[in-house]
């Protein structure tokens, strides 16, 4: 059973709609009790890092999430800000992240961005340098996804990067550390490639 954590951020209904079309069982966790039977977890997210971490820390989910992900090795997928809070810290705020991946979140240097509109990085862009990973199976060549962010995920261990995207610099757009996955883009807004990512996660 895939469980989407409702901690106050993210377009949860869009994920439910995709999984219903795929005929993959899904539920929404409104409480810790809803989390306990999870076999996979999705952390959605929009907005800023500190707000997301404040909501997580105040939700009552934090201790159970740490246990399920770090001890029981339940697969988890963080999306957009839900990916960024997997890191240890962010230049966007002052609170520590979940720290599930050895990484920090940094702001794009606008001097490196060769476009009239610098930030946020908004719209369609491609995944490049894709490595073999089950989350990324059966995508198109140079698959396009929808992005909306001004900060990027900077891995201290480059082996955690399973795909990158260029926006002035090459940044990690998909990451994996054992059972922990993150994507910077919004698969729920990315048409057939996004559906494939969510299907792949459901089939891990």
Buried (B, 14 or more C-beta within 10 A) or exposed (E): EBBBBBBBBBBBEBBBEBBEEBEBEBBBBEEBEBBEEBEBBBBBBBBBBBBBBBBBBEBEBBEBBEEBBBEEEBBBBBBBBBBBBBBBBBEBBEBEBBBBBEBBBBEBEEEEBEEEEBBEBEEEBBBEEBEEBBBBEEBEEEBBBBBBBBBBBBBEEEEBBBBBBEBBBEBBBBBBBEBBBBBBBBBBBBBEBBBBBBBBBBEE
